[in-house]
Amino acid sequence: MRAATSQSIEIPASEPISVTLLEVVRAVGDVTSNDHEVVATVLHLLVSGKIKLRGNFRDSSASDLS
């Protein structure tokens, strides 16, 4: 029996998803009824670079929205 070896797996960085603020708030709101959770999740997605806003808020940073 061979010993398991550890290998590092590189996951390529993906492009942020381009959404409007309304789209992301609605999507997160569909899975929670807690407004604080919606705000925290949206801010996390923005700060982490997972999403990029388009539309009226496209040039806004997470600090502008908090």
C-alpha angles and dihedrals in degrees: 000000000000123000116246114253124211116234127184114235117209114212111199116238110252128214115262116260110253110226140149118252089245092054094052094043091051093047093050091041089056090065099040137034093201111103092200090055091050092052094044092049094047091049091048091051091051096045093046091052094239091125135031120202122235129183123035094351098042094118096042122110125215089256090058090057100044 
